[in-house]
Amino acid sequence: MSKDEPPSPPAVPEDVLASWWTPFGEHLALEMRYSAYTVRNYRTAFEDFYRWLASSGLLAKGIDALGPREIRDFVIEAQRRYGRRTLHNHVSGLRTLCRYWLRKGRLSRNPFTGAPLPKLEKRLPQFLTEDQVRTLLSSPKRLLENEGCDAFTACRDLLAMELLYGAGLRVSELVGLNHRDVELSEGVARVMGKGRKERVCPLGKVACTVLVRFRDQFSPSSAPMSPLLCNKDGSRMTPRSVQLMLKRHLSLAGLPLDLTPHKLRHSYATHLLNAGADLRIVQELLGHAQLVTTQVYTHVSIARLKDVYKKAHPRA
């Protein structure tokens, strides 16, 4: 380790993890069916909280004996190391952990109920225009014509982007698709979303055409349980490989490299609403549990309308 690198945080004792974390982590993964990403973040939150308790001399006091002042001190200290959104997620994880042990009788109260948190800044989702999407989706073909990739890669990359934008999939949902999940006769895919909730996503004619071409000409296996998106050896694509693939095509298309696969999902929702789709239908298509989560896209649409008004109206 160089002198400039910060020291690694001390490890949480194994007996503490076995006693406090392991049963809760198994509950999240097996009973609540939380994603591996959420479980990992909640574990990070727990370990961070334990280290703070140890460094503050509060371990002996007990979690349920912590008062509003101690929780406020923890939040203030954590704010120095994490952004506001991450901090909100961490406190949510700790609140859920305490709620779990409260039900099990190990805690007498949940000290994170009503924990003071910094206000989240309102951020509108970033999205591509329809012209930018068309430019991006034409990138695999241009790359193939310029001998920058082979036919397998060009078709596979196009399929990935068509599904991200054409079906509004999360990247985890995309790489989790198997051949059996697609009903081409109906033009839909059955997707396992957050909380292990299944939803039906229309694919569209273009995505279906690309999918059939990739399956029939390039996919090593079209068995029901084989991955829809795969590498040449038949192994499943990972979220990271999809991210790197997208960055390559963004660069070739001259688009901002900070756009992620999730931004194609944002573009999908925004373009649907701009074209007059009903908000609740978009909610169902995205798999949002709460309508308020989907409503952020209406702000994008309104912002676009106002921008058009200012450019077009003589009195704007």
C-alpha positions in Angstrom: 0.0 0.0 0.0 1.4 3.4 -0.9 1.7 6.3 1.5 -1.1 8.1 -0.4 -3.7 5.3 -0.1 -6.0 5.5 2.9 -5.8 2.6 5.3 -8.4 -0.2 4.8 -11.2 -0.1 7.4 -10.9 -2.7 10.1 -12.6 -6.0 9.4 -15.8 -6.7 11.3 -15.3 -9.8 13.6 -16.6 -13.0 12.2 -18.7 -13.8 15.3 -20.5 -10.4 14.9 -21.2 -11.1 11.2 -22.4 -14.7 12.1 -24.7 -13.4 14.9 -26.1 -10.1 13.5 -25.6 -10.2 9.7 -25.8 -13.8 8.4 -29.4 -14.5 9.5 -30.6 -11.1 8.2 -28.7 -11.5 4.9 -30.2 -14.9 4.3 -33.7 -13.4 5.1 -33.1 -10.7 2.5 -31.9 -13.0 -0.2 -34.1 -16.1 0.3 -37.3 -14.8 1.8 -37.5 -11.2 0.6 -35.7 -12.1 -2.7 -33.7 -8.9 -2.7 -31.1 -8.6 -5.4 -27.5 -9.5 -4.7 -26.7 -5.8 -5.3 -29.1 -4.7 -2.5 -27.9 -7.4 -0.1 -24.3 -6.3 -0.7 -25.1 -2.6 -0.1 -27.0 -3.5 3.1 -24.0 -5.5 4.4 -21.7 -2.5 3.7 -24.1 -0.4 5.7 -24.1 -2.8 8.6 -20.3 -3.1 8.7 -19.9 0.6 8.4 -22.3 1.1 11.3 -20.6 -1.5 13.5 -17.2 0.2 12.9 -18.7 3.5 14.0 -20.2 1.9 17.1 -16.8 0.4 18.0 -14.8 3.7 17.3 -17.4 5.7 19.3 -17.3 3.4 22.4 -21.0 2.6 22.0 -20.8 -1.1 21.5 -21.6 -1.9 25.1 -24.6 0.3 25.1 -26.5 -1.8 22.7 -28.2 -0.9 19.4 -31.7 -0.5 20.9 -30.4 1.8 23.6 -29.1 4.4 21.0 -31.0 7.6 21.2 -31.7 10.3 18.6 -28.5 12.1 19.4 -26.3 9.1 18.7 -28.1 8.3 15.5 -27.8 12.0 14.4 -24.0 11.8 15.1 -23.7 8.6 13.0 -25.5 10.3 10.1 -23.4 13.4 10.3 -20.2 11.3 10.4 -21.3 9.1 7.5 -22.2 12.1 5.5 -18.5 12.9 5.3 -17.8 9.6 3.4 -21.0 9.0 1.4 -23.2 11.0 -0.9 -26.8 11.8 0.2 -28.4 9.1 -1.9 -26.0 6.4 -0.7 -26.6 7.6 2.9 -30.4 7.3 2.5 -29.9 3.7 1.2 -27.6 2.8 4.1 -30.0 4.1 6.7 -32.8 2.3 5.0 -30.8 -0.9 5.2 -30.1 -0.4 8.9 -33.7 0.4 9.6 -34.7 -2.9 7.9 -32.1 -4.8 9.9 -33.3 -3.4 13.2 -36.9 -4.1 12.2 -35.9 -7.7 11.5 -34.3 -8.2 14.9 -37.2 -6.4 16.6 -39.5 -9.0 15.2 -37.2 -11.7 16.4 -37.2 -10.3 19.9 -33.5 -9.4 20.0 -34.2 -5.6 20.0 -36.8 -3.7 22.0 -37.0 -0.7 19.7 -35.8 0.5 16.3 -33.5 3.5 16.8 -33.4 4.3 13.0 -37.2 5.0 12.9 -37.4 8.7 12.1 -33.6 9.1 11.7 -32.8 12.6 10.5 -31.4 12.5 6.9 -30.2 15.3 4.6 -32.7 16.2 1.9 -32.2 14.5 -1.5 -31.6 16.8 -4.4 -34.2 16.3 -7.2 -32.5 15.0 -10.3 -34.2 14.6 -13.6 -33.3 11.3 -15.3 -30.8 11.7 -18.2 -32.0 10.4 -21.5 -31.2 10.3 -25.2 -33.2 12.0 -27.9 -34.9 9.8 -30.5 -32.3 10.9 -33.1 -29.5 10.0 -30.7 -31.0 6.6 -30.1 -31.2 6.0 -33.8 -27.5 6.9 -34.2 -26.6 4.6 -31.3 -28.5 1.6 -32.6 -26.9 2.0 -36.1 -23.4 1.7 -34.5 -23.0 -2.1 -34.6 -23.8 -2.1 -38.3 -21.3 0.6 -39.1 -18.7 -1.1 -37.0 -19.3 -4.4 -38.9 -19.1 -2.6 -42.3 -15.7 -1.0 -41.2 -14.5 -4.5 -40.1 -14.3 -3.3 -36.5 -16.1 -6.4 -35.2 -17.5 -9.7 -36.5 -21.1 -10.5 -37.4 -21.7 -12.3 -34.1 -20.7 -9.3 -32.0 -22.6 -6.8 -34.2 -25.8 -8.8 -34.0 -25.4 -9.5 -30.3 -24.7 -5.9 -29.4 -27.6 -4.6 -31.4 -29.9 -7.1 -29.7 -28.8 -6.0 -26.3 -29.4 -2.3 -27.1 -32.7 -3.0 -28.8 -33.9 -4.8 -25.7 -32.7 -2.1 -23.3 -34.4 0.6 -25.3 -37.2 -1.3 -26.9 -38.4 -3.1 -23.8 -37.1 -0.7 -21.1 -35.2 -3.5 -19.3 -32.9 -3.1 -16.4 -29.4 -4.4 -17.2 -29.8 -7.2 -14.6 -33.1 -8.2 -16.2 -31.5 -8.2 -19.7 -28.6 -10.5 -18.8 -31.0 -12.8 -16.8 -33.2 -13.5 -19.8 -33.3 -17.1 -21.1 -34.8 -18.3 -24.4 -37.8 -19.7 -22.6 -38.7 -16.2 -21.3 -39.5 -14.9 -24.8 -42.8 -15.6 -26.6 -42.1 -14.5 -30.1 -45.6 -15.3 -31.3 -46.9 -12.7 -28.8 -43.9 -10.4 -29.1 -43.3 -10.3 -25.4 -40.7 -11.3 -22.8 -41.4 -12.4 -19.2 -39.0 -10.5 -17.1 -38.0 -11.2 -13.4 -37.7 -7.7 -11.9 -37.0 -6.3 -8.5 -38.3 -8.3 -5.6 -38.6 -11.3 -7.8 -41.7 -9.8 -9.4 -42.5 -11.0 -12.9 -43.8 -8.7 -15.5 -44.6 -8.9 -19.2 -42.6 -6.5 -21.5 -43.6 -6.0 -25.2 -40.6 -6.3 -27.4 -41.6 -4.6 -30.7 -41.1 -5.8 -34.2 -37.5 -4.6 -34.6 -36.3 -6.3 -31.4 -38.0 -9.5 -32.4 -36.5 -9.5 -35.8 -33.0 -9.0 -34.4 -33.6 -11.6 -31.7 -34.7 -14.3 -34.3 -31.6 -13.5 -36.4 -29.2 -13.8 -33.5 -30.9 -17.0 -32.2 -30.9 -18.7 -35.6 -27.6 -17.6 -37.0 -25.2 -16.9 -34.1 -26.4 -18.2 -30.7 -24.5 -21.4 -29.6 -27.7 -22.7 -28.0 -31.4 -21.9 -28.1 -32.3 -24.4 -25.4 -35.1 -23.1 -23.1 -32.7 -22.4 -20.2 -29.8 -21.0 -22.3 -29.0 -17.3 -22.0 -30.6 -15.1 -24.6 -27.6 -12.8 -24.6 -24.3 -14.7 -24.6 -20.7 -14.7 -25.6 -19.3 -16.9 -28.4 -18.7 -19.7 -26.0 -22.3 -19.7 -24.8 -21.6 -18.1 -21.4 -24.0 -15.4 -20.2 -23.2 -11.8 -20.6 -22.7 -9.9 -17.3 -23.9 -6.4 -16.4 -20.3 -5.2 -16.6 -19.8 -6.6 -20.1 -23.1 -4.9 -21.2 -21.8 -1.6 -19.7 -18.5 -1.8 -21.6 -20.2 -2.8 -24.8 -22.5 0.3 -24.6 -19.6 2.6 -23.9 -17.9 1.4 -27.0 -20.9 2.2 -29.2 -21.5 5.5 -27.4 -17.9 6.5 -28.3 -18.4 5.4 -31.9 -21.6 7.4 -32.1 -20.1 10.5 -30.6 -22.4 10.4 -27.6 -21.6 11.1 -23.9 -19.7 8.2 -22.4 -21.3 8.7 -19.0 -24.6 7.3 -20.4 -25.3 3.9 -18.9 -27.6 1.0 -19.8 -30.1 2.5 -17.4 -30.2 5.7 -19.4 -31.7 3.7 -22.3 -34.5 2.7 -19.9 -35.0 6.4 -19.0 -35.1 7.1 -22.8 -37.7 4.4 -23.3 -40.0 5.8 -20.6 -39.5 9.4 -21.7 -40.3 8.7 -25.3 -43.4 6.7 -24.4 -44.8 9.6 -22.4 -43.8 12.2 -25.0 -45.9 10.2 -27.5 -48.9 10.2 -25.2 -48.6 6.9 -23.3 -50.7 6.7 -20.1 -48.6 7.1 -17.0 -50.0 4.0 -15.3 -49.3 1.9 -18.3 -45.7 3.1 -18.3 -45.5 2.2 -14.6 -46.6 -1.3 -15.4 -44.1 -1.6 -18.3 -41.2 -0.4 -16.1 -42.2 -2.6 -13.2 -42.4 0.3 -10.7 -44.1 -0.6 -7.4 -45.1 3.1 -6.8 -46.5 5.5 -9.3 -44.4 8.3 -7.8 -41.3 6.5 -9.1 -42.7 6.8 -12.7 -43.9 10.4 -12.3 -40.3 11.7 -12.5 -40.5 11.1 -16.3 -43.5 13.5 -16.5 -41.2 16.3 -15.3 -38.8 15.4 -18.2 -41.7 15.6 -20.7 -42.9 18.9 -19.2 -39.4 20.3 -19.4 -39.2 19.3 -23.0 -42.6 21.0 -23.7 -41.4 24.2 -22.1 -38.2 24.1 -24.1 -40.1 23.7 -27.3 -42.5 26.5 -26.3 -39.6 28.9 -25.5 -38.0 28.2 -28.9 -41.2 28.4 -30.9 -43.6 30.9 -29.3 -43.1 34.6 -30.2 -44.1 35.7 -26.7 -42.2 33.1 -24.8 
